[in-house]
């Protein structure tokens, strides 16, 4: 039964591991799709903001230390507009605005935005090796690129030339509709952030399931052992029953045949037990049966020796690897032991105490069957009864002659 508990435990662990793997895979797929959608939305907002800026030919803000005039618009006569109050407005084109949005995003949520191109006007817009690969992929028709590394998600999509972009980029040889670069977005994202709590949760489920299996498995094992014991142990005398004895006898006789060892059987009957029950009652009879069985059991010292209740007041003993002389000595020892208990029996015709009669059949060779030896032991018991009871009779089965 404990092997079954181990199998159930292993099965439960496998189920939990499969569930964990499948759940984590689906969860990560979902999370990866979510970060991709967020990056697309981020990119779309930047593109819309740039288009709004470009549609208006740029927007003006107060020039200061954080927003100095754009040196790449130095040729634009409308780049700066002096005001009467001494301040100055400076034009913010889409690229300049994207850089400033990137700085704000980095401060607020750690996102990094980088506008880049294979032919950048501004040196700081030079692509990183990863961005260069993405830009080259866009030239082959790839719509977007996204990868994970170092606890971050890197996303990039292309920017296409539009009519309102030609003013600044026409001298680079672009035509409307050409890919002139791209915007990369880097977002903080740890793909394994949910792994630790998920592992903790599944470990808790695993342990709880194993404890459940162990608890109820042990209870089932105890119940199984009890049922098994009940199936092989006589409930009154607490010695093995006939069913168990027959199974054990088959095993021992096969072993004797393989090893060429002797074996003996002793049939036992409590003398005048029906009269004992009639005189003292069945409760006293049950107590006597149990006492006699326990006393005989205590005399069997060797582990292979086996005693069983054969039926009613009859018992049977099997003595593997025992010669006829040894079996006769055991029988006489049992007889004197029971007589020495001094259990009063006024119904007896051979003594005033409880006694037993025994029939011993032993074979000093391995050529006899269990059925033959059992029949001989029963005949020896019958002879002991015929001769006055409270005695043992022995039958030695001789080896067959060739």
N, C-alpha and C positions, 0 to 999 in steps of 0.2 A: 504493500500500500504506500509505503514511503517513497518507493520508486515512482509511483504515479504522481505523488505530490511534487517530486522533483521535475517530472515531465510537464505538469501543469505550470509550475513556476517558470520553467524555461519557455514554455509556450506563451505565457503572459509577458515575459520580457521581450520576446520576439514581436508580439503584437504591439507592445508599447513602442519599441524601436521603429517598427514600420509606420505606426501612427505618427511618431515624432518626425521621421524623415519626410513622410508625405505632407504633414501639416507645415513643416518648416519650408519645404520646397514651394508649396502653394503660397504661403505667407510671403516668402521672399519674392516670388514672381509678382504677387500683388503689390508689394512695396516698391519693387523695381518699376512696375508700370506706373505707380503713383508718382515717383520722383521724375519719371520721364514726362508725364503729363504736366507736372509743376514746371519743369524746365521749358516745355513747349509754351506754356502760358506766360512764363517769365519772358521768353524770347519774343512772343507775340506782342506783349505790352511794350517792350522796348522798340520793336519795329513800328508799332502804331504811333508811339511818341515821336520817333524820328521822322515818320512821314508827316505828322502834324507840323513839326518844326520845318521840314523841307517845303511843305505846301505854302508856308508863310514866309519863305525866303530867310528863315532864321528868326530868332526872337532876341529882344534886347533886355539886358539886365544891367544893374549898376556894376561898374568895374571896381574891383577891390583886390585885396591880397589873395583871396581864395579864388577869385574869378578875374584874372588879368586878361587883357585883350589877347585874342588868339593870334599868335605869330604867323600861322598858316593862312590867315585872311588879311595879311598886311597889304596886299594889292587891291583889296576891296575898298573903294572910296567910302562906302557906307558902313565900314566896320565899327567906327566909333562916332558917337554923337555927343558933343559937349553940351552941358546944360548951364543955364544962367546962374544956378546956385553953386557952381564950381565943380559939381560932380560930372561923371561921364557915363554914358550908356555904351555898352559894347555888345556886338552881335555874337550870339551863341548859335553856331550851326549844329546840325545833327550829330556829327562826330564829337564835337566839344561837349555837347549835352550828354552824350552816352558816357564819356569819361567821368563827368561829374556825378551822374547817376550811379556809376560803378563805385565811386568813393563812398557815397551815401549808403549804398547797399552793404558794402563791406563793414561799415560802422554799425549798422542796425541788425543784420542777420548773418553776417559772415559770407554772403554771396559775393562772387567776383565776376565782373563783366569785362570782357576784353574785345574791342573791335579790332580786327586784323585783316590782312590781305597779303597775297603773294607779291603785290607791288605797292607797299604802303608809302604814303606821302610822309607821314610822321614816323621817325625811327622807332619810337616807343610802341608803335603798332605792329612791329615785326612779329611774325608768328613764332610760337614755341614749336619744338619738334612735333608734339602731338597735334597742335593746330595746323601745322603744315601738312601733315598726313591727311587731316580732315579736309582741308582746302583742296588738296589734290584729288581726294575722293569725290568732292562735289563736282569737279570737272568731268568725272566719269559718269555722272548722273545720280549719285547718292544724295538723298534728300536731307538726311541728318545723321549725326554721329553721337553716340553716348557711351561712356565707359566709366568703370569704377576703379579707383585707386587711392590708397593712403587715406581712407576714411572720407573720401569726397566723390561726388558725381560730376563728371565733366560732360557737358553737352555743347554741341555746336551745330548751327544751321547757316545756310548761305544767305548773303545779301545780293540782290539783283539790281542792276542799273535801271534807274527810272529817269524820266525826263527831267525832273527837278534836281537830279544828282549830276547831270551833265556839266553844269556850270563849273563845278570843282574838279571833276574827274575826266572831262573830255580830252584834256591834253595827254592822258595816260593811254589813249587808244581804245577806250571802252565804247561799246555801242549799247543802245537800250536793250535790256534783256540779258546782257552778259552778267556772269557772276563776277563781282568786283571784290569779293571778300566774304567775311562772315563774322558772326558774333559768338564768342564762346562764353558759356555760363558755367561757373563752378560753384556747386552748392555743397555745404557740409552734409555728409550722409554716411553713416556707419551701417553697412549692411548686416553686421553681426550684433548690433545693439540689442536686439530682441532675443538673441541666442541664450544669454545667461538666464533671464527670467523664464524662458521657455524650458530650458534644461531643468531648472529648479522645479518648475511645475510638473514636468513629466517624471522627474525623480520621485516627487511626492506621490504621484499617482502609482508609479511602479512599486514603491515601498508599501503603500496602502494595499495595493492588490496582492503583493506577496504576503503581507501580514494576514490578509483575509484568507488567502489560500492555505497558509500555514495553520491558522487557527482552526478553520473548518476542516482542513485536511487531517489535522491531528485528531480532531473529534471523530471524523469518519474512520480514521485508522483505528482508533480505540474501539469504535462500534464494530468495525470489521473484525478486529481481533477477538472481541467478545463473542460475536456470532461464530467465528471460526472455532473458538474454544468450546462454545456450546455445541457445535456440530461434532466435536471429537471427544468431549469430556462428559462422562456420566454425571448428571447434576446431583445425584444422591451421594455416591461414594467418592466423587471427585477424582476418579481414575479414568483413563481412556475408555471409550466405549468399544463395542464390537466392530463398528464400522471402521474406526481408526486402526484397530488391531489388525483387521484383515488387510488393510492397505500396507501397514508396516510389515506384516508377515510376508507379503509378496516381495517387498524390497529386500528383506533379510534373507529369504530363501534364494533369491537371485544372486545375492552377494555370496552366500555360502557356496552356490554352484560355481561361481567364477573363481573363488579363492580356495575351493576344496576344503572347507572347514566344517566341523560338526555343528549340529544345532539340536535343541531339545524343546519340547512343549510340556507344560504341566497343566492339567485340568483339575480344578478345585471345586468342591461343593461343600457348603456348610451343612453339617449333619443335623437332621431332624429340624430344619428351619421352619417348616410349615407348622409343626407343633409348637415351636417357640412363638411364632406370630399368634397362634390361637390362644396360647396361655398368657402371653405378656402384652399383646396388642401390636398393631403395625407401627406405632411410633417407636416403641422400644426395638422393634425389628429393624426399622430404618437406622436407628442409632447403632445397633450391633453390626449391620452391614457396613456402615461407614467406618466403624472401629476396626473391624476385621480387614477391610480393604487397606486402610492406612497402615496397620501393623505389617501386612505383607509387603506393601510398597516400601516401607522403611528397610526391609531386609534385602532388597535388591540394590546392591551397591554400584554395579557397573552401569554406565550410561546406555549401552545397547539393550540391556535387559528391559523387558516390557511386560506390564501387567494390565489387564483390561477386565471390565465386567462383561461376562459373556452372555448373561441373561439370568434374571431372578437372583438366586443365591449362588450362582455359578460364576467362577472367575477363571481366567486362563493366563498363563505366564509363558513368555517366550525367552529362551536363553541362548542367544547366538554364541558360536564358538565355545560350546560347552560339551564336554564328553559325558557319557551316560553316568559315570560315577559322580561327577560334579553335580549333575541334575538331580540325582537321588539324594545327595547331601542337602541341596537347597530345599527339596521337598520336605525332608524330615525336619529341617530347621524351621520351616514355615509351620509345620504341624505342631511342634512343641511350643513355638512362639504363641500361637493362637490359644492353645490349651492353657498356657501360662497367664493369659489375660484374666482367667477366672471369672468369665461372664456366666452367671448362673443360668442353667437351662434344665429345669425339672422335667421338660418334655423329652429329653434325650434318653435313649435306651442303652447308650454305651458309656455315658459319664454324666456327672451332674453339672457340667459346665459346657459352654459352646466349644465344639471341636470341628475339625474339617477332615475330609477325605480327599486324597490326591491320587491322580493317575499320571504317571510320567512315561513319556515316549521319547527316546533319544536315538539318534542315528550318528554313529561315529564316522560316517562317510557322507558324501554329497550327492548320492544317487537317489535320494528319497524325495518325494514331493510333499508339499505342505498338507495336501488333502490326506495323504497316507499317514503322515505323522499325527495329524489331528484325530483321525479315526482310531489309531492305536492308543493315543492318550485317553480318548473317551472310553475305550474298552478297558484300559487299566483302571480308570476311575470306577467303572461299573464293578470290576473285580474287587476293588477296595471296599465298596459298599456291601458287596455280597459276603465279604469276610468279616463283617462286623463294624465297619466304619472306624473313624479316628485312626487312620493308617494310610500309608502310601504304597502303591503298587507300581512296579517299574517294568517297562517293556523295552528291550534293546533290539533295534532292527538291525539285523546282520547285513553285511555287505553282500551283494549278489555274487555268486560264483560263476566263473566262466565255464 
